[in-house]
Amino acid sequence: MIAVVRSELTKIVTQPTVWLVTGILVALHVLVQYQGAGLFRRAMSSITPDGMIQIFVGRTEPAEPALIELLVAGSLQICLFVWVLGAVIAGSEIRAGQLGVSVLAVPSRARLILGKAIATALYALVVGLVFAAIATAFMYLVVKDWNPSILWSQEAILGQSRILLLTVTITLVALGITLIARRTLVGIIAIAVLLGLTMTQLVALVSPVMDAFLPYSAARNLLLREGATPPLTADPLHATIVLIAWASISVAVAGVVVRRRDAR
């Protein structure tokens, strides 16, 4: 299995499209963080002696939890689109007609899909760590003269860990759906629809219980505090289970589908 994972990782890191998409995501993340840092630094200039801050007009709140939430939310914005990596990783091999070659090299399709999923998860984890490092660096510039220790507090580390969980699971969901559909565009559209259902709150208006089982609704429930707008629809534990379930089921179904049909 180690050899399979190593082989799949090599495929990923040698695909120009993967590097292109990764570079675009990192650049967008830097841009968003740069724009937000200016707003947060202006807010820090008026922080009160008792640690209250007004980041948004008319909303005064304790600075530490507010800044930690902004640290996590800053990474969440780019994680809304990180799933494109999963679709591109799966779609590049299919488009190049290399899936059949991979099956010849690894006759056990279950091992092949598992190795591909592990390799993709490792790559997504590294990308997520880069996102977290960038967000932390920009937030350090904001709080360095006040209390930089909040960046490695338990709450901040927990928040960043949740970001990594989202990055890995949503990338695997896109990988699985693309392998099932055998079309990169289908994988991208499918995840975009799931994202749209959360962003528009269409499902939440009908049934908050059903909304809690959507992957991006689970991401909101996992990363944002109570009192968020729109309201959260489940607790963080439920959200964690939902994200892991989406990733596991997507990859498992992809394994079954690939095993039952000829790889072309």
Summary of the structure (lengths in Angstrom):
residues: 264
radius of gyration: 19.9
end to end distance: 22.9
largest distance: 67.4
contacts: 886
relative contact order: 0.13
helix: 78%
strand: 3%
